[in-house]
Amino acid sequence: MVGAPRVIRSCIDSFASDLIELAKQLVAQEVSRALVLQQKEARRAEKETRKAEKLAARAERAELRRQEKERSHSEKELARLEKAAERRRQREARRLSLGYEPASESKRRTRRTAESSNGAAAPASPPPLFVHKRRRDGQIQVLTRPANEQAESASTAAAPTSAPPPAAAAPAE
C-alpha cells in the first residue's frame, strides 16, 4: 500500500499543476482583455477631449470673426460719418466762396416752427426777381422790383382779401 498513496499524491500534484496552469492562462486572458478595454477607454476619452478642444477652438474663431465683423461695421459707419462731415464742410466752403450766405439748420427750423405755430404762413416779403434781361449789346441787366410794388405786395400779404391781387407787370426797356 505504499505505492497507492504515492500514485494518488502524484495525481493530485499533476492535477494541481494543471489547475495552476489553467489559472495562469485565465488570468493572462483577463489581464489582456482588461488592457484592451482600458486602451479603448483611453482612446475614446482622448478622442472626446480632442473633439471638445476642436469645438472650443471653432467657437473661439467664430467669436473672433463676429467681433471683427462688428468692428468693421462700426469702422465703416464711422468712416461714412466722417466722409459725410467732410462733404458738408466742402459744400459750405464752396457756398461761401461763391458768395452765398451759410445755410444753418436753426434758421430753417425757426422758419418752419413760426409757420406751423400760427397755423398759417407768416406774411413775408415777396421773393426777389431772378429775371435777367439781356441787352442787344450783350450785357445782362438784373431786374428788381420797384419800391412801390414791394410796399403794395407787403400790404396785400398782411391783409388778405377775397379778390386776387393785381398782376405785377415787369418793367420794359
Residue, then its C-alpha position, 0 to 999 in steps of 0.5 A: m500500500v505504499g505505492a497507492p498513496r504515492v500514485i494518488r499524491s502524484c495525481i493530485d500534484s499533476f492535477a494541481s499543476d494543471l489547475i495552476e496552469l489553467a489559472k495562469q492562462l485565465v488570468a493572462q486572458e483577463v489581464s489582456r482583455a482588461l488592457v484592451l478595454q482600458q486602451k479603448e477607454a483611453r482612446r475614446a476619452e482622448k478622442e472626446t477631449r480632442k473633439a471638445e478642444k476642436l469645438a472650443a477652438r471653432a467657437e473661439r474663431a467664430e467669436l473672433r470673426r463676429q467681433e471683427k465683423e462688428r468692428s468693421h461695421s462700426e469702422k465703416e459707419l464711422a468712416r461714412l460719418e466722417k466722409a459725410a462731415e467732410r462733404r458738408r464742410q466742402r459744400e459750405a466752403r464752396r457756398l461761401s466762396l461763391g458768395y452765398e450766405p451759410a445755410s444753418e439748420s436753426k434758421r430753417r427750423t425757426r422758419r418752419t416752427a413760426e409757420s406751423s405755430n400760427g397755423a398759417a404762413a407768416p406774411a413775408s416779403p415777396p421773393p426777389l426777381f431772378v429775371h435777367k434781361r439781356r441787352r442787344d449789346g450783350q450785357i445782362q441787366v438784373l431786374t428788381r422790383p420797384a419800391n412801390e410794388q414791394a410796399e403794395s405786395a407787403s400790404t396785400a400779404a398782411a391783409p388778405t382779401s377775397a379778390p386776387p391781387p393785381a398782376a405785377a407787370a415787369p418793367a420794359e426797356 
